[in-house]
Amino acid sequence: MNHLAHNITPGFLLRFTLPSIVMMVFNAFYTIVDGGFVSNFVGTGALSAVNIVYPTQSLTLAIGIMLATGGSAVCARQMGQGDDQGAKHSFSLLLFCGAAIGLLMAVVGTVFAGPIVRLLGSNDAIFQYCYDYMFYLSLFVPFAILQVMFQFFFTTAGRPGLGLAATLLGGVANIVFDYILIVPANLGIKGAAIATGIGFVLPSVMGLLYFSFNRKGHLCLVKPVLNLQILGESCINGSSEMVSNLATAITTLLFNLVMMNLLGEDGVAAITIIFYAQFLFTAVFFGFTSGVAPLVSFNYGAENHTRLQKLYRLSLIFVGICSALAFGGSLLLKGTVIRAFAKPGTAVYALAEEGMTLFAIGFLFMGFNIFVSGFFTALSNGRVSAILSFLRTLVFIVAAILLLPLLLGINGVWLSIPFAELLAAGVSAFYLAKLKPNYNY
């Protein structure tokens, strides 16, 4: 029996999504460790540089996640309709396109590293840090896109455990090489970029080997055939997740510029720490949403409304519980997280601690918004999903960043994301209620 056709129970849903959750949490964890090495062994100026360059990483993730979420929904639907051969062709085409786009981005990132980091807000004090991190990280962009795609497609292929193993392999390699290249080799921020790149390469190679040689699975690599309809549908369907990551690039840039203006490099370092904490606490929501998406797509394609309704109800319960835990955990663990980057008594530590207290409010609404957007993507309603992501991650946040600091000063910066998440939750609830009769969830 197809693994996606399994009866929906709380235990099965947890078992099925757990590898994706752990995978995302581990991704967040080794990103935090990466920043910890940079901050403690290179300096908080280098940590600020990592955040200055981060919008380019968000762009890379945007491409990979667009192809992965939109494409996995298409492939899972085709599998639900019994068209395994079509799913294999769609899968192969999407991987080829992801690799080709990655190569183009790598060339642009290395050739124009200097002008790019200037545009992103680098000043003379941290320019060299920014340039080095941008240049060396750009070399690995094709692998960054592929590893994101394999994370999703391992789940769609019914092997979420392999996706988890690949992510763990890449994460452990990143941490080990962070230490080797930054501390004994004394490569500084260059070493951090190369270590991150190695963390992209290993899962990509593992995915390529598995899908090339395992010919008995529901998904495997075949000769790609250009199908503009499938490619367009995948891109449109995954556009909400792309918008979300592109918006992250834009809002990170705005946060950096505002903080540089209000508090200088210490402000940028403080908000970088809070963003790392956000990665950790929201990883559960992203992991669960990506894990449950193939089940939603399959049962939607199979027109099994009973299972779709169970998925919807159980998912909302899970997200609600985790939202409360994320809010409480962010307040209880804020000191532990911040100490990984800044020493108590420093200006950066004090700023981050104050900011986390206000920023944590957003976790009460974040999980719900992330799930609803991913839910509509899985239902192949890319338009609504894109609207939700566009409002949540760009329109509402940009409005908050531009308005709240004028009214509340630095507290307005910390409250920008909670304010945006609250507004987005209202819009998400509206669309869930409006479209429920259309999808029978």
C-alpha positions in Angstrom: 0.0 0.0 0.0 1.2 3.5 -0.8 2.5 5.1 2.5 0.4 8.2 1.7 -2.8 6.2 1.7 -2.4 5.2 5.4 -5.3 5.8 7.7 -5.0 9.1 9.6 -4.5 8.8 13.3 -2.7 11.1 15.8 0.1 8.5 16.2 0.6 8.0 12.5 0.6 11.7 11.8 3.2 12.3 14.5 5.4 9.4 13.3 5.1 10.6 9.7 5.9 14.2 10.3 8.5 13.7 13.1 11.5 13.2 10.7 10.7 16.5 9.0 10.3 18.3 12.3 13.6 16.9 13.6 15.2 17.7 10.3 14.1 21.4 10.5 15.0 21.7 14.1 18.5 20.3 13.4 18.9 22.7 10.5 18.1 25.5 12.8 20.4 24.1 15.5 23.4 23.9 13.3 22.7 27.4 11.9 22.8 28.6 15.5 26.0 26.7 16.1 27.5 28.2 13.0 26.7 31.7 14.3 28.1 30.8 17.7 31.4 29.8 16.2 31.6 33.1 14.3 30.6 35.2 17.2 32.9 33.6 19.8 36.0 32.9 17.6 35.8 35.7 15.1 33.8 38.4 16.8 30.3 40.1 16.9 31.3 42.2 13.9 31.6 39.0 11.9 28.2 37.9 13.3 26.8 41.2 12.0 28.3 40.4 8.6 26.6 37.0 8.5 23.3 38.8 8.9 24.1 41.4 6.3 24.7 38.6 3.8 21.7 36.6 4.9 19.3 38.1 2.3 21.2 36.4 -0.4 20.8 33.1 1.4 17.1 33.8 1.7 17.0 34.2 -2.1 18.7 30.8 -2.5 16.3 29.2 -0.2 13.4 30.9 -1.9 14.2 29.2 -5.2 14.8 25.8 -3.6 11.6 25.9 -1.5 9.5 27.2 -4.3 10.5 24.2 -6.5 10.4 21.8 -3.6 7.0 22.7 -2.1 5.2 23.4 -5.3 6.8 20.4 -7.1 6.2 17.9 -4.2 2.6 18.9 -4.2 2.3 18.2 -7.9 4.2 14.9 -7.7 2.2 13.7 -4.7 -1.1 14.6 -6.5 0.1 12.7 -9.5 0.9 9.7 -7.3 -2.5 9.9 -5.7 -4.0 9.8 -9.2 -2.0 6.7 -10.0 0.4 8.4 -12.4 3.8 7.4 -11.0 5.6 7.8 -14.3 4.4 11.4 -14.6 5.6 12.0 -11.0 9.1 10.7 -11.9 9.3 13.0 -15.0 8.1 16.0 -13.0 10.5 15.3 -10.2 13.5 15.0 -12.6 12.6 18.2 -14.5 12.4 20.2 -11.2 15.8 18.9 -10.0 17.4 19.8 -13.3 16.0 23.3 -13.2 17.0 23.8 -9.6 20.6 22.9 -10.4 20.7 25.1 -13.4 19.4 28.1 -11.5 21.9 27.4 -8.7 24.8 27.5 -11.2 23.7 30.9 -12.5 23.3 32.3 -9.0 26.8 31.0 -8.1 28.4 32.9 -10.9 26.6 36.1 -10.1 27.4 35.8 -6.4 31.1 35.3 -6.8 31.7 37.8 -9.6 29.7 40.6 -8.0 30.3 39.9 -4.3 31.6 43.3 -3.5 28.8 45.5 -5.0 26.2 43.1 -3.6 27.3 43.4 0.0 27.5 47.2 -0.3 23.9 47.2 -1.5 23.0 45.1 1.5 24.2 47.7 3.9 27.8 46.8 4.7 29.9 49.6 6.1 33.7 49.9 5.9 34.2 48.3 9.4 32.7 44.9 8.4 33.1 45.0 4.6 35.8 42.4 4.4 33.9 40.1 6.6 30.8 40.5 4.3 32.8 40.1 1.1 34.5 36.9 2.2 31.3 35.3 3.5 29.4 36.2 0.4 32.1 35.0 -2.0 32.8 31.6 -0.5 29.1 30.8 0.3 28.1 31.6 -3.3 30.3 28.8 -4.5 27.9 26.3 -3.0 24.6 27.7 -4.1 23.7 24.8 -6.5 24.1 22.4 -3.6 22.1 24.6 -1.3 19.1 24.5 -3.7 19.4 20.7 -4.2 19.6 19.9 -0.5 16.4 21.9 0.2 14.6 20.0 -2.6 15.8 16.6 -1.5 14.5 17.3 2.1 11.0 17.7 0.7 11.2 14.9 -2.0 12.5 12.3 0.4 9.2 12.7 2.3 7.1 12.6 -0.8 8.9 9.4 -1.9 8.0 7.9 1.5 11.5 8.0 2.9 11.4 10.8 5.5 13.9 8.9 7.5 16.5 9.2 4.7 15.8 12.9 4.5 16.5 13.2 8.2 19.7 11.2 7.9 20.9 13.4 5.0 20.2 16.5 7.1 21.9 15.1 10.1 24.9 14.2 8.0 25.1 17.7 6.6 24.6 19.4 10.0 27.2 17.3 11.8 29.7 18.0 8.9 28.9 21.7 9.2 29.6 21.8 12.9 32.8 19.7 12.7 34.2 21.8 9.8 33.2 25.0 11.6 35.5 24.1 14.4 38.3 22.8 12.1 38.3 25.7 9.7 37.6 28.6 12.1 39.7 27.5 15.1 42.8 25.3 14.2 42.9 26.4 10.5 42.2 30.1 11.5 40.3 30.8 8.4 37.8 33.0 10.2 34.6 33.8 8.4 35.8 32.2 5.2 35.9 28.9 7.2 32.4 29.4 8.4 31.2 29.9 4.8 33.1 26.8 3.5 31.8 24.7 6.5 28.2 25.7 5.6 28.8 24.8 2.0 30.1 21.4 3.0 26.9 21.0 4.9 25.0 21.6 1.7 27.1 19.2 -0.5 26.8 16.0 1.5 22.9 15.9 1.6 22.8 16.8 -2.1 25.2 13.9 -3.0 23.2 11.5 -0.8 20.0 12.5 -2.5 21.5 12.2 -6.0 22.8 8.7 -5.3 19.5 7.5 -3.8 17.2 8.8 -6.5 19.6 7.7 -9.2 20.1 4.1 -8.1 16.8 3.2 -6.3 14.7 2.5 -9.3 11.9 0.7 -7.4 10.6 3.7 -5.5 7.6 5.9 -6.4 10.1 8.6 -7.3 13.5 8.3 -9.1 15.6 10.2 -11.5 14.8 9.7 -15.2 15.8 11.7 -18.3 14.2 15.1 -17.8 11.7 16.2 -20.4 10.7 19.9 -20.7 7.1 20.3 -19.6 6.3 24.0 -19.2 2.9 23.3 -17.8 4.3 21.2 -14.9 7.1 23.6 -14.3 4.8 26.6 -14.3 2.3 24.9 -12.0 5.0 23.9 -9.6 6.4 27.5 -9.5 3.0 29.1 -9.1 2.0 26.5 -6.5 5.2 27.0 -4.5 5.2 30.8 -5.0 3.9 31.4 -1.5 6.9 29.8 0.1 9.1 31.7 -2.4 7.4 34.9 -1.5 8.0 34.1 2.2 11.7 33.7 1.7 12.1 36.7 -0.6 10.2 38.7 2.0 12.6 37.5 4.6 15.5 38.8 2.5 13.8 42.2 2.2 12.7 42.5 5.8 16.1 41.3 7.1 17.7 44.1 5.0 15.2 46.6 6.5 15.9 45.4 10.0 19.6 45.7 9.5 19.3 49.2 8.1 17.0 50.4 11.0 19.2 48.8 13.6 22.4 50.2 12.1 20.8 53.6 12.2 19.5 53.3 15.8 22.2 51.3 17.5 25.0 50.6 15.1 26.8 47.2 14.8 25.6 46.1 18.3 22.0 46.5 17.2 22.6 44.4 14.1 24.3 41.7 16.2 21.5 41.7 18.7 18.8 41.2 16.1 20.9 38.6 14.4 20.8 36.6 17.7 17.0 37.0 17.9 16.6 35.8 14.3 18.7 32.7 15.2 16.3 32.1 18.1 13.4 32.5 15.7 14.9 29.8 13.5 15.0 27.4 16.4 11.5 27.9 17.7 9.7 28.1 14.3 11.5 25.0 12.9 8.9 22.8 14.5 6.1 24.6 12.5 8.0 24.5 9.2 8.9 20.8 9.8 5.4 19.8 10.6 3.9 21.7 7.7 6.4 20.2 5.2 5.8 16.8 6.7 2.0 16.8 6.5 1.9 18.5 3.0 2.3 15.2 1.0 -0.5 13.6 3.0 -2.8 16.6 2.3 -1.9 16.6 -1.4 -2.4 12.9 -1.8 -5.8 12.7 -0.1 -6.9 15.8 -1.9 -5.9 14.2 -5.2 -7.7 10.9 -4.2 -10.8 12.9 -3.1 -10.7 11.3 0.3 -12.5 14.0 2.3 -12.7 12.0 5.5 -9.0 11.7 5.8 -8.5 15.3 4.7 -10.8 16.5 7.5 -8.9 14.4 10.1 -5.6 15.9 8.9 -6.9 19.4 9.2 -8.3 19.0 12.7 -5.3 17.1 14.1 -2.9 19.6 12.5 -4.6 22.6 14.1 -4.5 20.9 17.5 -0.8 20.1 17.1 0.1 23.7 15.9 -1.9 25.2 18.8 0.0 23.1 21.4 3.3 23.8 19.9 2.6 27.6 19.7 2.0 27.8 23.4 5.2 25.7 24.1 7.2 27.9 21.7 6.1 31.1 23.5 6.9 29.7 26.9 10.1 28.1 25.8 11.4 31.2 24.1 11.0 33.1 27.4 12.5 30.4 29.6 15.5 29.7 27.3 16.3 33.1 26.1 19.3 33.5 28.4 20.7 30.2 27.2 20.3 31.0 23.6 21.8 34.6 23.9 24.8 33.4 25.9 25.8 31.2 22.9 26.6 34.4 21.0 27.2 37.3 23.5 28.6 37.5 27.0 26.4 38.7 29.9 27.1 42.3 30.7 27.8 43.3 27.2 25.6 45.8 25.2 24.7 43.1 22.7 23.5 40.7 25.4 21.3 43.3 27.1 19.8 44.4 23.8 19.0 40.8 22.7 17.5 39.9 26.1 15.2 42.9 26.1 14.2 42.3 22.5 13.5 38.6 22.9 10.9 39.3 25.7 8.8 41.4 23.3 9.6 39.3 20.1 8.3 36.1 21.7 4.7 37.3 21.5 4.9 36.5 17.8 5.3 32.8 18.4 1.7 32.6 19.5 0.5 33.3 16.0 3.5 32.2 13.8 2.7 28.5 13.7 -0.9 29.0 12.7 0.1 31.3 9.8 2.9 29.0 8.6 0.6 26.0 8.6 -2.3 27.7 6.8 0.0 28.9 4.0 1.5 25.5 3.6 -1.9 23.8 3.8 -3.2 25.8 0.8 0.0 25.0 -1.1 -0.6 21.3 -0.5 -4.2 21.8 -1.8 -2.6 23.3 -5.0 -4.1 26.7 -4.3 -0.9 28.6 -4.8 -2.8 31.9 -5.2 -4.3 32.0 -1.7 -1.1 30.7 -0.2 0.9 33.4 -2.0 -1.5 36.1 -0.8 -1.1 34.9 2.8 2.7 34.7 2.6 2.9 38.1 0.8 0.9 39.8 3.5 2.5 38.1 6.5 6.1 38.2 5.5 6.3 41.4 3.5 3.4 43.9 3.6 2.6 43.7 7.3 6.2 43.5 8.5 7.4 46.3 6.3 4.5 48.5 7.5 5.4 47.6 11.1 9.2 48.3 10.6 8.5 51.7 9.1 5.8 52.8 11.5 6.4 51.2 15.0 10.0 52.4 15.6 8.8 56.0 14.9 6.2 55.6 17.7 8.0 53.3 20.1 11.7 53.6 19.4 13.7 50.3 19.7 10.7 48.5 21.2 8.9 49.1 17.9 11.6 47.1 16.2 11.1 44.1 18.5 7.3 44.3 18.2 7.2 44.5 14.4 7.0 40.8 13.8 4.4 40.1 16.5 2.3 42.9 15.1 2.6 41.4 11.6 1.8 37.9 12.7 -1.3 39.0 14.6 -2.7 40.7 11.5 -1.8 37.7 9.3 -3.6 35.3 11.7 -6.8 37.3 11.0 -6.4 36.9 7.3 -5.5 33.2 7.5 -8.6 32.5 9.6 -10.7 34.4 7.0 -9.5 32.3 4.1 -9.9 29.0 6.1 -13.5 29.8 6.8 -14.2 31.1 3.2 -12.7 28.2 1.3 -13.7 25.3 3.6 -16.8 24.4 1.5 -14.6 24.3 -1.6 -12.1 21.6 -0.3 -14.2 19.8 2.4 -11.6 20.0 5.1 
